[in-house]
Amino acid sequence: MNLKHIGIVTAIGAAAIAFGTGIATAQPDDGEGTPITGEALTKANAAALAFTGGGKVTATEVGDEDSLYQVEVTLDSGSQVDVQLNQDFAVVGNKTEPPGADVEPDGDGN
């Protein structure tokens, strides 16, 4: 390998690293995931509400750490159910939190 080839390989490697870093830093880091949209939102909401037997959809997320889709449903009791769905909108998991469990402290620690 001559110096010209080494320089090209080095430049390509540096560009790949810069591109990868750009993608990583362009992702939102607000603690919230990407909401479900379009037809997928309609299907995910219907599947989650059928699973919980009612309630109100209060949040959705694509690419959750546990499944492809996550739908948060707040029940009339105030409990929240996170319903995990796969690509076919079938329930693959769920987690129920009692009323008030999803409240995060404000900047003062309250």
Buried (B, 14 or more C-beta within 10 A) or exposed (E): EEEEEEEEEEEEEEEEEEEEEEEEEEEEEEEEBEEBEEEBBEBBBEBBBEBBEEBEBEBBBBEBEBBBBBBBBBBEEEBBBBBBBEEEBEBBEBEEBEEEEBEEEEEEEE
